[in-house]
Amino acid sequence: MSSTHHARSEFTARYFVESSVPIAKAAEVIAGEQSSGTFLSLPGETEELKQRSRARVTKVDSLPPAFEPSLKSAFVERKQEANLFYRGEIEIAFPVHNVGANLPTLLATLAGNLFELGEITGLKLLDLDLPDDYARQFAGPRFGIPGTRQLAGVQGRPLVGTIVKPSIGLMPEQTAAMVDDLCAADIDFIKDDELLADPTYASFDARLAAIMPVLKRHADRLGRMPMYAINISGSLDDMLRRHDAVLAAGGTCVMASINWVGFGGIEHLRKHAQLPIHGHRNGWGAFTRCPQLGFSFTAYQKLWRLAGIDHVHVNGIRSKFWEPDDSVIQSARACLAPFAGIQPLMPVFSSGQWAGQAPDLFNTLKSVDMMHLAGGGIIGHPQGIAAGVASMREAWEAAVEGISLETYAQSRPALRAALSHFKAV
């Protein structure tokens, strides 16, 4: 490698690749396509330009090949060349000056037309690393875990929360009544469902007006404001207006459907926001569920950290979703892990959660920095909502102290009822 390459600042990306051509060749095709090269040698691509701007392959690790392509390619079929599909993991280093502090262009570089290449029959972005001085040029989370804890008034344990259910259909006054019940149970965190933003029968403004007096009344009693992540997803103008309305009303959190608002939208919101941004990742399965296509969560959460969200969903263990438990735990670890000097995200566990998951979450993560959201596990508790919240808190106390739930539950009726009721479900 020429010394010029090493003098330039670079960020790296790691990929799983499946290809009709050997992996080392596929890696070079990707590196060329995603920087200065194209499929033909062009007069403008001088040696000096390559030194400055061409991406370079820094690692190629082969894996056992496949005999069928994971993704169809008319290009491969036209060439009638492949009955073996090479697989491997590769790492590519890109010059920082190709991109600058431009998140959409960073995405176009890391995850753009390389997915389209004819030779490629499988591709997943596994991870990325940025130099600290480059990462600092992006906004990053404004609040993160410490700022969220401070606003919610909750230290030393997970934020226990829930989602307003039914997701859709409640009138503003019905939502306010449910929030009243949840706050009366001393809950830490409540969020809108991602399906609920500004329906005609319960507009954003009407819901905010109905909910805030309830939250304030309980804040006076509790000495802390229960955090409500109200869904502000919409156009940029809508989101900025809604954020300002939440702030003016005394709210402490806003939520957005990050995949659909997009990186540019979230970055714009983050520059303006004076409240934590609760990142809902609905649609994420489309990016990751096929093992040979898309993004790993490790890479995905790093990109959203750059954009500046504060919390992100990671599914739940033993949940209603497709994802295996070890993948959920790995996702939460990724949120909490160091990355280029950017502060961690608060992982949000939800879906099929109740008190019973607390010991496994604590023992695998060795952390209480998370939100543990239970819908049925709180609202469906046989002794009511207050007992549902109490059972979650008690389960976490037991987990942190290393006491079995069964033992801890002997003197705690809410936890005892949860164990007998939800284990049978």
C-alpha positions in Angstrom: 0.0 0.0 0.0 1.3 3.4 -0.8 2.0 5.8 2.1 -0.4 8.3 0.7 -3.3 6.0 1.6 -2.2 5.9 5.2 -1.7 9.7 5.4 -5.4 10.2 4.6 -8.2 9.9 7.2 -10.4 6.9 6.6 -13.5 5.3 8.0 -14.1 1.5 7.6 -17.0 -0.7 6.9 -17.3 -4.5 7.3 -19.6 -6.5 5.1 -20.8 -10.1 4.6 -20.6 -10.7 0.8 -21.8 -13.5 -1.4 -20.7 -13.3 -5.0 -20.5 -15.1 -8.4 -16.8 -14.1 -8.5 -14.1 -14.8 -5.8 -14.5 -12.7 -2.7 -11.2 -10.7 -3.1 -12.4 -9.7 -6.6 -15.9 -8.8 -5.4 -14.3 -6.7 -2.7 -12.3 -4.7 -5.3 -15.5 -4.3 -7.4 -17.3 -2.8 -4.4 -14.4 -0.6 -3.4 -14.2 0.8 -6.9 -17.9 1.3 -7.4 -18.3 3.0 -4.0 -15.4 5.5 -4.7 -13.6 6.7 -7.8 -13.9 3.6 -10.0 -16.4 2.3 -12.5 -16.6 -0.8 -14.7 -14.5 0.8 -17.4 -11.1 2.5 -17.0 -11.9 6.2 -17.4 -9.4 8.9 -18.4 -10.3 11.0 -15.4 -9.3 8.3 -12.9 -5.7 9.3 -12.7 -3.2 7.6 -10.3 -3.2 10.8 -8.2 -7.0 10.8 -8.0 -7.0 7.1 -7.0 -4.5 7.8 -4.2 -6.7 10.6 -2.9 -10.2 9.1 -3.4 -10.3 5.4 -4.1 -11.5 3.2 -1.3 -9.2 0.3 -0.4 -9.9 -3.3 0.6 -8.2 -3.9 4.0 -9.4 -7.4 4.8 -10.8 -10.4 3.1 -11.9 -13.5 5.1 -13.4 -16.4 3.1 -16.3 -18.4 4.3 -17.7 -21.7 2.9 -19.4 -21.1 -0.5 -23.1 -21.7 -1.4 -24.4 -23.6 -4.4 -27.4 -21.3 -5.0 -27.5 -17.5 -5.0 -29.3 -15.9 -2.0 -30.5 -13.1 -4.3 -31.3 -13.5 -8.0 -29.1 -11.5 -10.4 -30.0 -11.2 -14.1 -26.4 -10.1 -14.6 -25.1 -13.5 -13.4 -27.8 -15.4 -15.4 -26.8 -13.5 -18.5 -23.2 -14.5 -18.1 -24.3 -18.1 -17.3 -21.0 -18.3 -15.3 -21.8 -19.3 -11.8 -22.7 -22.6 -10.2 -20.7 -21.7 -7.1 -21.3 -18.6 -5.0 -18.3 -17.4 -3.0 -18.9 -16.1 0.5 -16.8 -14.1 2.9 -16.4 -11.1 5.1 -14.6 -8.0 3.8 -13.5 -4.7 5.2 -13.2 -1.6 3.1 -11.6 1.7 4.1 -13.0 4.9 2.6 -11.4 8.3 2.6 -13.2 10.7 5.0 -12.8 13.6 2.6 -15.0 11.7 0.0 -18.0 12.3 2.3 -17.5 14.9 5.1 -20.1 15.4 7.8 -23.0 14.4 5.5 -25.0 11.5 6.8 -27.1 10.8 3.6 -23.8 10.6 1.7 -22.2 8.5 4.3 -25.1 6.1 3.8 -24.8 6.3 0.0 -21.1 5.3 0.4 -21.5 2.5 3.0 -24.8 1.2 1.8 -25.6 2.5 -1.7 -25.3 0.9 -5.1 -23.1 -1.9 -3.8 -26.4 -3.6 -3.0 -27.2 -3.4 -6.7 -24.0 -4.9 -8.2 -24.6 -7.7 -10.6 -21.8 -9.9 -9.3 -23.2 -9.6 -5.7 -25.8 -12.2 -4.7 -25.8 -11.4 -1.0 -24.6 -8.4 1.0 -25.0 -7.2 4.6 -23.3 -4.2 6.3 -22.0 -5.7 9.5 -20.2 -2.9 11.2 -18.5 0.5 10.7 -15.9 2.5 12.5 -15.2 6.2 12.3 -12.2 8.2 13.6 -13.3 10.1 16.7 -12.5 13.5 15.1 -14.8 12.6 12.2 -17.6 11.3 14.4 -17.5 14.5 16.4 -18.7 16.4 13.3 -22.1 14.7 13.6 -24.7 15.8 16.2 -24.9 12.6 18.3 -27.4 12.1 21.1 -28.1 15.3 23.0 -29.4 13.6 26.2 -28.4 9.9 26.0 -28.8 7.8 29.1 -27.8 10.4 31.8 -29.9 13.2 30.3 -32.9 10.8 30.0 -32.5 9.7 33.6 -32.3 13.3 34.9 -35.5 14.3 33.1 -37.3 11.2 34.2 -36.1 11.4 37.8 -35.1 7.8 37.8 -31.6 6.7 38.9 -30.0 3.3 39.5 -32.7 1.1 37.9 -34.3 0.6 34.5 -37.1 3.0 33.4 -40.2 0.8 33.7 -42.8 1.8 31.1 -45.6 0.8 28.8 -47.3 1.6 25.5 -50.7 3.2 25.3 -53.0 0.3 24.1 -55.2 -0.2 22.1 -52.7 1.3 19.7 -55.3 3.0 17.6 -58.9 4.1 18.3 -58.8 5.8 21.7 -60.2 9.3 21.9 -58.0 11.9 23.6 -60.0 11.8 26.8 -59.7 8.0 26.9 -55.9 8.2 26.4 -55.8 10.8 29.2 -57.7 8.4 31.5 -55.3 5.6 30.8 -52.3 7.9 31.4 -54.0 8.8 34.7 -54.2 5.2 35.7 -50.6 4.5 34.7 -49.2 7.6 36.5 -51.2 6.7 39.6 -49.3 3.4 39.5 -46.0 5.5 39.6 -44.9 4.4 36.2 -41.7 6.0 34.8 -42.3 6.0 31.1 -45.2 5.9 28.6 -45.1 6.0 24.8 -47.5 6.3 22.0 -47.8 3.4 19.6 -46.0 4.0 16.3 -49.3 3.7 14.5 -50.7 6.7 16.4 -49.5 10.2 15.4 -52.2 12.5 14.1 -55.4 10.6 13.4 -58.5 12.6 12.5 -60.5 11.5 15.6 -57.6 12.2 18.0 -55.3 14.8 16.6 -51.8 15.3 18.0 -52.9 18.7 19.4 -56.0 17.3 21.1 -54.0 14.4 22.6 -51.3 16.7 23.9 -53.9 19.0 25.5 -55.6 16.0 27.2 -52.5 14.3 28.4 -50.3 17.1 29.8 -52.6 18.3 32.7 -52.7 14.6 33.9 -48.9 14.3 33.7 -48.4 17.6 35.6 -50.8 16.6 38.3 -48.9 13.4 39.0 -45.5 15.1 38.7 -46.5 17.4 41.6 -47.4 14.3 43.6 -44.3 12.2 42.6 -41.7 14.9 42.5 -40.7 13.8 39.0 -42.4 14.1 35.6 -43.4 10.7 34.2 -41.7 10.7 30.8 -44.2 10.5 27.9 -42.8 9.9 24.4 -45.5 11.4 22.2 -45.3 10.5 18.5 -44.4 13.5 16.5 -43.6 11.6 13.2 -44.5 13.6 10.1 -43.0 16.2 7.7 -40.1 18.3 9.0 -42.4 21.3 9.6 -44.9 19.1 11.4 -42.2 17.5 13.6 -40.6 20.9 14.6 -44.0 22.4 15.4 -45.1 19.3 17.4 -41.7 19.2 19.3 -42.2 22.9 20.2 -45.7 22.2 21.4 -44.6 19.4 23.6 -41.8 21.5 25.0 -44.1 24.5 25.7 -46.6 22.2 27.4 -44.0 20.8 29.8 -43.5 17.4 28.2 -40.1 15.7 28.4 -39.8 13.4 25.3 -40.7 13.1 21.7 -40.9 10.0 19.5 -40.3 9.4 15.8 -40.5 6.5 13.4 -36.8 6.8 12.4 -36.7 4.7 9.3 -39.5 6.6 7.7 -38.6 10.1 8.9 -35.2 9.3 7.6 -31.6 10.3 8.5 -31.9 13.9 7.1 -35.2 14.3 9.0 -33.9 13.1 12.3 -30.7 15.2 11.9 -32.8 18.3 11.3 -35.0 17.5 14.3 -32.0 16.8 16.5 -30.4 20.2 15.7 -33.7 21.9 16.8 -34.7 19.5 19.7 -34.5 20.4 23.3 -36.0 17.1 24.4 -34.8 13.5 24.1 -35.7 11.7 20.8 -37.2 8.3 21.3 -36.2 6.3 18.2 -38.8 3.8 17.1 -37.3 1.4 14.6 -40.6 0.0 13.1 -39.9 -1.5 9.7 -36.4 -2.6 10.9 -37.2 -6.3 10.0 -37.1 -5.4 6.3 -33.5 -4.2 6.7 -32.2 -7.3 8.6 -34.4 -10.3 8.6 -32.8 -11.9 5.6 -29.3 -13.0 6.8 -27.7 -12.3 3.4 -29.2 -8.8 2.9 -29.3 -5.4 4.6 -27.8 -4.2 7.8 -26.8 -5.7 11.1 -28.2 -3.8 14.2 -24.6 -3.1 15.3 -24.1 -0.9 12.2 -27.6 0.5 12.2 -27.5 1.8 15.8 -24.2 3.5 15.1 -25.6 5.4 12.2 -28.6 6.5 14.3 -26.3 7.6 17.1 -24.6 9.9 14.6 -28.0 11.3 13.6 -28.7 12.1 17.3 -31.5 9.9 18.7 -31.3 9.1 22.4 -33.2 5.8 22.8 -33.8 3.0 20.3 -35.9 -0.2 20.4 -34.2 -3.6 20.4 -37.2 -5.9 20.7 -37.6 -8.0 23.9 -36.4 -11.5 24.9 -39.0 -14.3 24.7 -41.1 -11.8 22.7 -43.8 -12.1 20.0 -41.3 -11.2 17.3 -39.1 -13.4 15.1 -35.7 -12.5 16.6 -33.7 -14.9 18.7 -32.9 -13.8 22.3 -29.2 -13.7 21.8 -29.6 -11.2 18.9 -31.8 -9.0 21.1 -29.1 -9.0 23.9 -26.4 -8.3 21.3 -28.4 -5.3 20.0 -28.7 -3.9 23.5 -24.9 -4.4 24.1 -24.2 -2.5 20.9 -26.3 0.5 22.1 -24.3 0.6 25.3 -20.8 0.0 23.8 -18.3 2.8 23.1 -18.4 4.2 19.5 -16.0 6.9 18.3 -16.5 9.0 21.4 -20.3 9.3 20.8 -22.4 8.7 23.8 -24.4 5.4 24.1 -28.1 5.0 23.3 -30.6 3.8 25.9 -31.9 0.4 24.6 -35.6 -0.1 24.8 -36.9 -3.6 25.4 -40.5 -4.2 24.4 -42.9 -6.9 23.0 -44.2 -9.6 25.2 -42.3 -8.3 28.3 -43.2 -8.8 31.9 -41.4 -9.1 35.3 -40.1 -12.6 34.4 -37.5 -11.3 31.9 -35.7 -9.0 34.4 -33.1 -11.6 35.7 -32.0 -12.7 32.2 -31.7 -9.1 31.0 -29.7 -8.1 34.0 -27.5 -11.2 34.0 -26.6 -10.9 30.3 -26.2 -7.1 30.1 -24.8 -6.5 33.7 -26.5 -3.1 33.4 -29.7 -1.3 34.5 -29.3 1.3 31.7 -32.4 0.5 29.7 -36.1 1.0 29.4 -38.2 -2.1 30.1 -41.6 -1.7 28.5 -44.4 -4.1 29.2 -47.9 -3.7 27.7 -49.9 -6.7 28.9 -47.3 -7.4 31.6 -48.4 -4.2 33.3 -51.9 -3.4 32.1 -52.8 -7.1 32.1 -51.6 -7.8 35.6 -54.4 -9.7 37.4 -54.3 -7.3 40.4 -54.3 -4.2 38.2 -51.9 -1.6 36.7 -50.3 -0.6 40.0 -49.4 -4.2 40.8 -48.2 -4.6 37.2 -45.7 -1.7 37.7 -44.8 -2.9 41.2 -44.1 -6.4 39.9 -41.6 -5.1 37.3 -39.8 -3.0 39.9 -39.7 -5.9 42.3 -38.3 -8.3 39.6 -35.5 -5.8 38.9 -34.7 -5.4 42.6 -34.4 -9.2 42.9 -32.3 -9.4 39.7 -29.8 -6.8 40.8 -29.6 -8.4 44.3 -29.1 -11.8 42.8 -32.2 -13.3 44.5 -34.4 -15.7 42.6 -37.8 -14.2 41.6 -39.6 -17.0 43.4 -37.8 -16.3 46.7 -38.3 -12.5 46.4 -42.0 -13.0 45.5 -42.8 -14.8 48.8 -43.2 -11.5 50.6 -44.3 -9.5 47.5 -47.8 -10.1 46.3 -47.6 -8.2 43.0 -44.5 -10.2 41.8 -46.1 -13.4 43.1 -49.3 -12.8 41.1 -47.3 -11.9 38.0 -45.2 -15.1 38.3 -48.3 -17.3 38.6 -50.4 -15.4 35.9 -47.9 -14.8 33.2 -46.0 -18.0 33.4 -49.2 -19.8 32.5 -49.9 -17.5 29.5 
